[in-house]
Amino acid sequence: MTFLKKHFWLLFALLLALACAGYYGIIGGQYIWSDEAFTFAIIRHPYREVWAITAADVHPPLYYMLMKLLLQPVGYRLGPAKLTSILPYLFLLAFGGYQLKKLFDEKTALLFMALFFLFPFTLPYAVEIRMYALAAFFVFGCAIYGYRCVTEERILNWVWFTIFGILAAYTHYFSLVSVGVIYLLVLIFVIVKKNGWKAWLISAVITILTYVPWLKSFLSQLAYKANHEYWIQPITLKSLMIDVNTIFGALGVNEIFTVFVLLAFLLALVAVLCSKDKKHILTCTCLLIVPAGTVLLGLVASWILRPIWINRYLVPAAPLLILFLTLAVVNMKQKQLAASILTVMVIGGVLNYQTFAINERTWRWDELDSYFVDTHKDCDAYVLNMTDDDHMSSVLCYYEPETPVFRDAQITAANPYSNQRSMTEFDAMEYDRILMFVDVGDLAPYLLSSYDVCEPLGTIHENGDEADVYLLARTTGG
């Protein structure tokens, strides 16, 4: 009995404990950005309203429902929310280690757990209060049981394959895309094998029928995206290069590290294609097809319709990218090459973790952070009269949930902020002291004549936005 076989469960437990401590170690930052503010705002609503608001927005509702269920007993606070975001990654590591030991071997299982925990691209989503970690767990589960469906004749595999597919589809639209690619790959295999196509058909029908309650919302959101301006910027060569550096790069290291990681994946692919094991080649190829197909569909849709792709939409399929590298390295005959690839990934992962942990504890979203809001929290209202106020207004609503935030924008059904108002509702006579944000360079703030004091507080820079900030106060009656 080899060392790994004899001590597998001890090593498994140690890796899981290390991941728990590691993920917990990056909790502590107090900043929050607009999407996370949206999460907090929406889960404060009743479950029925969560469904309705999400239907008018751009994501499926499962993540928000689960977050509300988990946070409701302990309160909608930043710490518990970040802990809740860690759980799907811990489930993924435990599930992956257990399943990969059974499907492959102990080395594959443990190496996957280590590489996924250290993968720089996915680390931030362990503590981001969004649905990406949850989507990654569901897509990974769907892929594992998809593999089992074509290698083992067990009904239970098809049951879990279907469950994970449905959960992924209700978590994020690009996890729906990744699951669609997995379903297609499984269909090709069962057709070639001439066995299992009936089970696949039943699974597909159940998945579609289960998605019917959300289908109307999905189609209406898709139609809106295709016919209206969307916040995602157009895809360009420069943006693609940034995406590549984000996905394969790491904080705390030189950008040349991205080249080494890309080279490592390329060498891994060459090693796979040169293998004489057809099953190994097919498995690794399929693992690459899922993330590659997800990205390709996102890019094509962005070019044909409107920009809808950003690099974080790859997070749900990222575990399969790591599993590809794991299987390729484990089966490499060139042991020195395998060791070199692992060295690059581990060094990058460790340095990235150290840098990210420091940033997470100290980084603020430029000037509009908790300190800035605390300094002026006694204002009666916040008034934003600027071109792009979405991010600033969302963050202000999070930090000051009891203070009205007035925007020069229409408040739609997709808006979950209970304290956000349209400027058409603003009455200067009701407020003695307001904090106003206006476009940079606007020397005559809106409503200036209604107040006796107009104190300029300076220009703030927030998530790419800029605004001149004024403190307006009324010192005399009327």
Protein Blocks (a to p, Z undefined) as FASTA:
>chain_A
ZZklmmmmmmmmmmmmmmmmmmmmmgoiabdcfklmmmmmmmmpcfklmmmmmmmmmbdf
klmmmmmmmmmmnopafklmmmmmmmmmmmmmmmmmmmmmmmmmmklmmmmmmmmmmmmk
lmmmmmpccfklmmmmmmmmmmmmmmmmmmpccfklmmmmmmmmmmmmmmomklmmmmmm
mmmmmmmmmmmnopojlmmmmmmmmmmmmmmmmmmmmmmmmmmmmmmccfbdcddfklmm
mmmmmmmmcehiafklmmmmmmmmmmmmmmmmmpcblklmmmmmmmmmmmmmmmmmmmmm
mmmmmcfbdfklmmmmmmmmmmmmmmmmmmpmblmlmmmmmmmmmmmmmmmmmmmmmmmm
mpcghjbcfklmmmmmmpfbdcdddfblmlmmmmmmmmmmmbccdddbdddfklmbfkbc
cfklpcfklpmbdcddddehiabdghklmpmbdcdebjcdeehiacdddddddfbgZZ
